[in-house]
Amino acid sequence: MNPNKRIIDHIRLTAPRDRSADFLGYQVFVTSFSL
């Protein structure tokens, strides 16, 4: 199972109705991953 997908799924589960929060969480993940 892709660990990246797990994190994205977790973000979606914590804010299923807020797409902006989903996107924000994804941006934070990508930023921290690139560091």
Distance bins in CASP14 RR format, pairs under 12 A and 6 or more apart:
PFRMAT RR
TARGET T0000
AUTHOR 0000-0000-0000
RMODE 2
METHOD distances of the structure
MODEL  1
1 7 0 0 0 0 0 1 0 0 0 0 0
1 8 0 0 0 0 0 1 0 0 0 0 0
1 9 0 0 0 0 1 0 0 0 0 0 0
2 8 0 0 0 0 1 0 0 0 0 0 0
2 9 0 0 0 0 1 0 0 0 0 0 0
3 9 0 0 0 0 0 1 0 0 0 0 0
3 10 0 0 0 0 0 1 0 0 0 0 0
3 29 0 0 0 0 0 1 0 0 0 0 0
3 33 0 0 0 0 0 1 0 0 0 0 0
4 10 0 0 0 0 0 1 0 0 0 0 0
4 11 0 0 0 0 0 1 0 0 0 0 0
4 26 0 0 0 0 1 0 0 0 0 0 0
4 29 1 0 0 1 0 0 0 0 0 0 0
4 30 0 0 0 0 1 0 0 0 0 0 0
4 32 0 0 0 0 0 1 0 0 0 0 0
4 33 0 0 0 0 1 0 0 0 0 0 0
5 11 0 0 0 0 0 1 0 0 0 0 0
5 12 0 0 0 0 0 1 0 0 0 0 0
5 26 0 0 0 0 0 1 0 0 0 0 0
5 29 0 0 0 0 0 1 0 0 0 0 0
6 12 0 0 0 0 0 1 0 0 0 0 0
6 13 0 0 0 0 0 1 0 0 0 0 0
6 29 0 0 0 0 0 1 0 0 0 0 0
7 13 0 0 0 0 0 1 0 0 0 0 0
7 14 0 0 0 0 0 1 0 0 0 0 0
7 22 0 0 0 0 0 1 0 0 0 0 0
7 25 0 0 0 0 1 0 0 0 0 0 0
7 26 0 0 0 0 1 0 0 0 0 0 0
7 28 0 0 0 0 0 1 0 0 0 0 0
7 29 1 0 1 0 0 0 0 0 0 0 0
7 30 0 0 0 0 0 1 0 0 0 0 0
7 32 0 0 0 0 0 1 0 0 0 0 0
7 33 0 0 0 0 1 0 0 0 0 0 0
8 14 0 0 0 0 0 1 0 0 0 0 0
8 15 0 0 0 0 0 1 0 0 0 0 0
8 22 0 0 0 0 1 0 0 0 0 0 0
8 23 0 0 0 0 0 1 0 0 0 0 0
8 25 0 0 0 0 1 0 0 0 0 0 0
8 26 1 0 0 1 0 0 0 0 0 0 0
8 27 0 0 0 0 0 1 0 0 0 0 0
8 28 0 0 0 0 0 1 0 0 0 0 0
8 29 1 0 0 1 0 0 0 0 0 0 0
8 30 0 0 0 0 0 1 0 0 0 0 0
8 33 0 0 0 0 0 1 0 0 0 0 0
9 15 0 0 0 0 0 1 0 0 0 0 0
9 16 0 0 0 0 0 1 0 0 0 0 0
9 22 0 0 0 0 0 1 0 0 0 0 0
9 26 0 0 0 0 0 1 0 0 0 0 0
9 29 0 0 0 0 0 1 0 0 0 0 0
10 16 0 0 0 0 0 1 0 0 0 0 0
10 22 0 0 0 0 0 1 0 0 0 0 0
10 25 0 0 0 0 1 0 0 0 0 0 0
10 26 0 0 0 0 0 1 0 0 0 0 0
10 29 0 0 0 0 1 0 0 0 0 0 0
11 18 0 0 0 0 1 0 0 0 0 0 0
11 19 0 0 0 0 0 1 0 0 0 0 0
11 20 0 0 0 0 0 1 0 0 0 0 0
11 21 1 0 0 1 0 0 0 0 0 0 0
11 22 1 0 1 0 0 0 0 0 0 0 0
11 23 0 0 0 0 1 0 0 0 0 0 0
11 24 0 0 0 0 1 0 0 0 0 0 0
11 25 1 0 1 0 0 0 0 0 0 0 0
11 26 1 0 0 1 0 0 0 0 0 0 0
11 27 0 0 0 0 0 1 0 0 0 0 0
11 28 0 0 0 0 1 0 0 0 0 0 0
11 29 1 0 0 1 0 0 0 0 0 0 0
11 30 0 0 0 0 0 1 0 0 0 0 0
12 18 0 0 0 0 1 0 0 0 0 0 0
12 19 0 0 0 0 1 0 0 0 0 0 0
12 21 0 0 0 0 1 0 0 0 0 0 0
12 22 1 0 1 0 0 0 0 0 0 0 0
12 23 0 0 0 0 0 1 0 0 0 0 0
12 25 0 0 0 0 1 0 0 0 0 0 0
12 26 0 0 0 0 1 0 0 0 0 0 0
12 29 0 0 0 0 0 1 0 0 0 0 0
13 21 0 0 0 0 0 1 0 0 0 0 0
13 22 0 0 0 0 1 0 0 0 0 0 0
14 21 1 0 0 1 0 0 0 0 0 0 0
14 22 0 0 0 0 1 0 0 0 0 0 0
14 24 0 0 0 0 0 1 0 0 0 0 0
14 25 0 0 0 0 1 0 0 0 0 0 0
15 21 1 1 0 0 0 0 0 0 0 0 0
15 22 1 0 1 0 0 0 0 0 0 0 0
15 23 0 0 0 0 1 0 0 0 0 0 0
15 24 0 0 0 0 1 0 0 0 0 0 0
15 25 0 0 0 0 1 0 0 0 0 0 0
15 26 0 0 0 0 0 1 0 0 0 0 0
16 22 0 0 0 0 1 0 0 0 0 0 0
18 24 0 0 0 0 1 0 0 0 0 0 0
18 25 0 0 0 0 0 1 0 0 0 0 0
19 25 0 0 0 0 0 1 0 0 0 0 0
19 26 0 0 0 0 0 1 0 0 0 0 0
20 26 0 0 0 0 0 1 0 0 0 0 0
20 27 0 0 0 0 0 1 0 0 0 0 0
21 27 0 0 0 0 0 1 0 0 0 0 0
21 28 0 0 0 0 0 1 0 0 0 0 0
22 28 0 0 0 0 0 1 0 0 0 0 0
22 29 0 0 0 0 0 1 0 0 0 0 0
23 29 0 0 0 0 0 1 0 0 0 0 0
23 30 0 0 0 0 0 1 0 0 0 0 0
24 30 0 0 0 0 0 1 0 0 0 0 0
24 31 0 0 0 0 0 1 0 0 0 0 0
25 31 0 0 0 0 1 0 0 0 0 0 0
25 32 0 0 0 0 1 0 0 0 0 0 0
25 33 0 0 0 0 0 1 0 0 0 0 0
26 32 0 0 0 0 0 1 0 0 0 0 0
26 33 0 0 0 0 0 1 0 0 0 0 0
27 33 0 0 0 0 0 1 0 0 0 0 0
27 34 0 0 0 0 0 1 0 0 0 0 0
28 34 0 0 0 0 0 1 0 0 0 0 0
28 35 0 0 0 0 0 1 0 0 0 0 0
29 35 0 0 0 0 0 1 0 0 0 0 0
END
